[in-house]
Amino acid sequence: MYLAVDIGATKVLLAVFSSSGKLVEQFKFPTPKTYQGLVSALEDATTNLENKDFKRAAVAVPGRLDRKNGIGI
């Protein structure tokens, strides 16, 4: 299983794919306003997924990342 996370300005989409690339499960929620809110919402969302046996994960975010401060620019 593979997990894809798309963090957008208005929503976050999680999608679980099989090893062959078939969409198995998806979940979305509004993008929280704070970083801690996002982390908490992602923890809740991944906990509630039925399929959790991930081999790999990919995360997409809009814009550039400030890794030192842990924020998107």
Secondary structure, DSSP 8 states (H G I E B T S, - for coil): -EEEEEE-SSEEEEEEE-TTS-EEEEEEEE--SSHHHHHHHHHHHHHH-S----SEEEEE-SS-EETTTTEE-
